[in-house]
Amino acid sequence: MPAARPSFAVITGEQVADTLTGNEKLVVEVVEETYRLHGRGDSVNPPSYFLRFPDRPSSRIIALPASIGGAKSTDGIKWISSFPENVAAGIPRASAVLILNDHDTGYPFACLESSIISASRTAASAALAADRLSTPARGGRPRRVGFIGTGLIARYIHHYLQATDWAFDAIGVHDLSAEHAASFAGYLGDTSGDAAVTVHDNAEDLVRGSDLVILATVAGTPHLHDPSWFGHNPLVLNVSLRDLAPEILLASTNVLDDVEHCLKADTSPHLVEQLTGNRDFVDGTLFDVLEGRLTPPADRPVVFSPFGLGVLDLALGRLVHDQLHASGRLAVVDGFFHELDRYGRK
Ligand SMILES: NC(=O)c1ccc[n+]([C@@H]2O[C@H](COP(=O)([O-])OP(=O)(O)OC[C@H]3O[C@@H](n4cnc5c(N)ncnc54)[C@H](O)[C@@H]3O)[C@@H](O)[C@H]2O)c1
């Protein structure tokens, strides 16, 4: 960490991937510990700030400032763009940087490529929630999984489930784009052992045939309306947040990552609050589940809606930074901070 003379490092996506790959279980542990710190109030995580553009309504850039306590107190901000049209142009939708600031001096000490950190923390959070919500009373870990929306986040969630020892008999995929669904099915065929991979051309078949449903689309408004599709009480990871109509949430147990964060920006939980005028449908947070205060019943669907917390990005960014530092691979930018004497003395 910066001592007398602050330093600044730039960490590439390649370094992030090298550090996190193979350490998925550690990443899930770090995410769990961060949820616990946040749940105990040892964090500052103000609302995300959405920068939108009148001339490009489908695009946005979000700022997620945050501060975490614990043994490795860190402040910082993630600045993440979502430009869905990128996909047709051949590059991923999301791109991001993460700035880490020193807890004692406020000096920024690292800038990290952060699309991988963001996808990894999202997937680790999904894998953690899936594990803790698949209680014995609910039949344990589902073996039939279905992905609605088959982009980069779907791939990361599948990877984190596999890396945390999930095994599937059947994997369903559905996407508005047949090309995306086929590409993801091809990826699953190469990585998923004996699991039968099926592309569904409609969402209903996928939902009805899956006990774990993963929503990772870029839908802006609900397109899944019929609660009867969820009559077999699946576990739903509502990662893309806006696919489910209020009536489905009202028939489910609802677990959020953070209530204040989730009830914003026209997410499905936010739509329920607007419809009902209250928050009675919220059963609790993932922290409540981790602490044993909330056990989901077996006779309703369970919907986990994670808004995505900046503290998770900070925790993973700090992990990557510290591992690179410990192994002598941190690329420090010489002279980044130049004006370090108030009176210009050399
Ligand atoms: N909650 C969180 O913490 C968190 C974090 C990261 C990303 N996300 C969300 O995850 C989602 C997926 O991100 P990505 O990077 O994989 O995007 P992506 O663009 O790579 O993939 C999205 C896919 O969804 C498909 N799609 C769009 N509308 C659909 C619909 N109605 N039905 C079925 N498929 C549909 C698209 O064709 C595309 O293949 C985004 O909404 C993003 O905001 C959430």
The ligand as an SDF file (V2000), in Angstrom:
LIG
                    3D

 44 48  0  0  0  0  0  0  0  0999 V2000
  -26.9990   -8.0940  -11.2560 N   0  0  0  0  0  0  0  0  0  0  0  0
  -25.7110   -7.9700  -11.4760 C   0  0  0  0  0  0  0  0  0  0  0  0
  -24.8980   -7.8660  -10.5640 O   0  0  0  0  0  0  0  0  0  0  0  0
  -25.2090   -7.9900  -12.8930 C   0  0  0  0  0  0  0  0  0  0  0  0
  -23.8390   -7.9100  -13.1360 C   0  0  0  0  0  0  0  0  0  0  0  0
  -23.3790   -7.9880  -14.4540 C   0  0  0  0  0  0  0  0  0  0  0  0
  -24.2970   -8.0880  -15.4880 C   0  0  0  0  0  0  0  0  0  0  0  0
  -25.6190   -8.1240  -15.2040 N   0  0  0  0  0  0  0  0  0  0  0  0
  -26.6270   -8.2070  -16.2680 C   0  0  0  0  0  0  0  0  0  0  0  0
  -26.4930   -9.4480  -16.9250 O   0  0  0  0  0  0  0  0  0  0  0  0
  -27.1110   -9.3130  -18.2040 C   0  0  0  0  0  0  0  0  0  0  0  0
  -26.3390  -10.0750  -19.2510 C   0  0  0  0  0  0  0  0  0  0  0  0
  -25.0850   -9.4720  -19.4790 O   0  0  0  0  0  0  0  0  0  0  0  0
  -24.1340  -10.0160  -20.6580 P   0  0  0  0  0  0  0  0  0  0  0  0
  -22.8570   -9.2830  -20.5390 O   0  0  0  0  0  0  0  0  0  0  0  0
  -24.1070  -11.4850  -20.6700 O   0  0  0  0  0  0  0  0  0  0  0  0
  -24.9260   -9.4820  -21.9400 O   0  0  0  0  0  0  0  0  0  0  0  0
  -24.8130  -10.0020  -23.4490 P   0  0  0  0  0  0  0  0  0  0  0  0
  -25.2580   -8.8830  -24.3130 O   0  0  0  0  0  0  0  0  0  0  0  0
  -23.4900  -10.6410  -23.6730 O   0  0  0  0  0  0  0  0  0  0  0  0
  -25.9150  -11.1800  -23.5020 O   0  0  0  0  0  0  0  0  0  0  0  0
  -27.2810  -10.9340  -23.3190 C   0  0  0  0  0  0  0  0  0  0  0  0
  -28.0670  -11.9280  -24.1490 C   0  0  0  0  0  0  0  0  0  0  0  0
  -29.4610  -11.7910  -23.8350 O   0  0  0  0  0  0  0  0  0  0  0  0
  -30.1840  -12.0190  -25.0340 C   0  0  0  0  0  0  0  0  0  0  0  0
  -31.5410  -11.4840  -24.8510 N   0  0  0  0  0  0  0  0  0  0  0  0
  -31.9230  -10.1860  -24.8500 C   0  0  0  0  0  0  0  0  0  0  0  0
  -33.2530  -10.1090  -24.5800 N   0  0  0  0  0  0  0  0  0  0  0  0
  -33.6890  -11.3770  -24.4140 C   0  0  0  0  0  0  0  0  0  0  0  0
  -34.9430  -11.9470  -24.0890 C   0  0  0  0  0  0  0  0  0  0  0  0
  -36.0270  -11.1980  -23.8900 N   0  0  0  0  0  0  0  0  0  0  0  0
  -35.0270  -13.3060  -23.9970 N   0  0  0  0  0  0  0  0  0  0  0  0
  -33.9510  -14.0780  -24.1950 C   0  0  0  0  0  0  0  0  0  0  0  0
  -32.7180  -13.5920  -24.4910 N   0  0  0  0  0  0  0  0  0  0  0  0
  -32.6020  -12.2590  -24.5830 C   0  0  0  0  0  0  0  0  0  0  0  0
  -29.3470  -11.3530  -26.1090 C   0  0  0  0  0  0  0  0  0  0  0  0
  -29.6350  -11.8280  -27.3910 O   0  0  0  0  0  0  0  0  0  0  0  0
  -27.9190  -11.7310  -25.6460 C   0  0  0  0  0  0  0  0  0  0  0  0
  -27.4680  -12.9410  -26.2300 O   0  0  0  0  0  0  0  0  0  0  0  0
  -27.2480   -7.7970  -18.4580 C   0  0  0  0  0  0  0  0  0  0  0  0
  -28.5870   -7.4120  -18.2910 O   0  0  0  0  0  0  0  0  0  0  0  0
  -26.4300   -7.1780  -17.3600 C   0  0  0  0  0  0  0  0  0  0  0  0
  -26.8820   -5.8970  -16.9770 O   0  0  0  0  0  0  0  0  0  0  0  0
  -26.0960   -8.0890  -13.9330 C   0  0  0  0  0  0  0  0  0  0  0  0
  1  2  1  0
  2  3  2  0
  2  4  1  0
  4  5  1  0
  4 44  2  0
  5  6  2  0
  6  7  1  0
  7  8  2  0
  8  9  1  0
  8 44  1  0
  9 10  1  0
  9 42  1  0
 10 11  1  0
 11 12  1  0
 11 40  1  0
 12 13  1  0
 13 14  1  0
 14 15  2  0
 14 16  1  0
 14 17  1  0
 17 18  1  0
 18 19  2  0
 18 20  1  0
 18 21  1  0
 21 22  1  0
 22 23  1  0
 23 24  1  0
 23 38  1  0
 24 25  1  0
 25 26  1  0
 25 36  1  0
 26 27  1  0
 26 35  1  0
 27 28  2  0
 28 29  1  0
 29 30  1  0
 29 35  2  0
 30 31  1  0
 30 32  2  0
 32 33  1  0
 33 34  2  0
 34 35  1  0
 36 37  1  0
 36 38  1  0
 38 39  1  0
 40 41  1  0
 40 42  1  0
 42 43  1  0
M  CHG  2   8   1  16  -1
M  END
$$$$
